[in-house]
Amino acid sequence: MNLRELSTTCTDPAGVDAESFLDRTTPAVQERLLWLAVLRDAIEDFQKYLITNEPVQQIVHREVTRWISSETEEPCSFNWVCDVLGLSASYVRGGLFAWRYRVFLARQRGRSKAAVSDEFCHRCGFSERTSVILVDGS
């Protein structure tokens, strides 16, 4: 399941009984939406601040990279958040680091980060860049 599908399962009423749909305040739904927002923000920061000259943004990127790279299973860790959301942490991590590698290769060839993001979205079947997966920060 990718983040786009996960986001839909958190907000789409399809397959949910009427009572559950109307009661979006259930702790399970709230917790899932919270951890989805945490992961989404981390991915956005990882991508948005990959190439920056601003010291604060560099620190944010370094901290997010450290969080994503961590192999710990403690509560609130990257692995734990992915597990709560039903995602493979190694798959998400691998995708992010592969994206980062492609950005660096593309920059060596003179392509922008946005062009790499467009290509990545196209290969994944997305019709346009979305804040769920990629951030246009170039």
C-alpha positions in Angstrom: 0.0 0.0 0.0 1.4 3.4 -0.9 0.9 6.7 0.9 -1.8 7.8 -1.6 -3.8 4.6 -0.9 -3.2 4.9 2.8 -4.4 8.5 2.8 -7.5 7.4 1.0 -8.2 4.6 3.4 -8.0 7.1 6.3 -10.5 9.5 4.7 -12.6 7.6 2.2 -15.9 6.3 3.5 -16.0 3.4 1.0 -16.4 0.1 2.8 -17.0 1.8 6.2 -20.3 1.4 7.9 -22.4 4.6 8.3 -21.8 4.9 12.1 -18.0 4.6 11.8 -18.0 7.1 8.9 -20.0 9.6 10.9 -17.8 9.1 14.0 -14.4 10.3 12.8 -13.4 11.0 16.4 -12.7 7.4 17.2 -9.2 7.0 18.7 -8.1 4.5 16.1 -8.9 6.8 13.2 -7.4 9.8 15.0 -4.2 8.0 15.7 -3.8 6.7 12.2 -4.3 10.2 10.7 -1.8 11.6 13.2 0.9 9.2 12.2 0.1 9.6 8.6 0.6 13.4 9.0 3.9 12.8 10.8 5.2 10.6 8.0 3.9 12.9 5.3 5.6 15.9 7.0 8.9 13.9 7.3 8.8 13.0 3.6 8.0 16.5 2.6 10.9 17.9 4.7 13.3 15.2 3.4 12.5 16.2 -0.2 12.0 19.9 0.1 15.2 20.5 2.0 17.4 18.1 0.2 19.3 20.9 -1.6 19.3 24.1 0.3 21.8 26.8 1.5 19.7 27.7 4.6 21.3 26.4 7.8 18.0 25.8 9.5 16.7 23.8 6.6 19.9 21.8 6.4 19.4 20.9 10.1 15.8 19.9 9.5 16.9 17.7 6.5 19.7 16.1 8.6 17.3 15.3 11.5 14.7 13.9 9.2 17.3 11.8 7.4 18.5 10.5 10.7 15.0 9.6 11.8 14.3 7.8 8.5 17.6 6.0 8.6 17.1 4.7 12.2 16.5 1.0 12.5 15.0 1.2 16.0 11.5 -0.1 16.7 10.8 2.3 19.6 7.5 4.2 19.7 7.5 7.2 17.4 10.5 5.8 15.4 10.2 5.6 11.6 9.9 1.8 11.7 7.2 2.0 14.3 5.2 4.7 12.4 5.4 2.7 9.2 4.3 -0.4 11.1 1.3 1.5 12.6 0.3 2.5 9.1 0.8 -0.9 7.6 3.7 0.1 5.5 7.0 -1.6 4.9 9.6 0.8 6.5 12.4 -0.7 4.4 10.4 -0.2 1.2 9.5 3.5 2.0 13.1 4.2 3.2 14.5 2.6 0.0 12.2 4.6 -2.2 13.2 7.9 -0.5 16.9 7.1 -0.7 16.6 6.0 -4.4 14.8 9.3 -5.1 17.6 11.3 -3.4 20.2 9.4 -5.5 18.3 10.2 -8.7 18.1 13.9 -7.7 21.8 14.1 -7.2 22.5 12.3 -10.5 20.1 14.5 -12.3 21.7 17.6 -10.9 25.0 16.5 -12.2 23.4 16.2 -15.6 21.7 19.6 -15.3 18.1 18.5 -14.6 16.0 20.1 -11.8 14.6 18.3 -8.8 11.1 19.0 -10.1 11.9 17.2 -13.4 13.1 14.1 -11.4 9.9 14.3 -9.2 7.7 14.4 -12.4 9.5 11.4 -13.8 9.2 9.5 -10.5 5.4 10.3 -10.3 4.9 9.2 -13.9 6.7 5.9 -13.2 4.5 5.3 -10.1 1.3 6.0 -12.0 0.5 9.5 -10.5 -0.9 12.0 -13.0 0.6 14.9 -11.2 3.0 15.7 -8.3 1.2 15.4 -5.0 2.2 16.6 -1.6 1.5 13.1 -0.3 4.5 11.7 -2.2 6.6 14.5 -3.7 7.1 18.1 -3.0 8.0 20.5 -5.8 10.7 22.5 -4.1 13.0 23.6 -6.9 
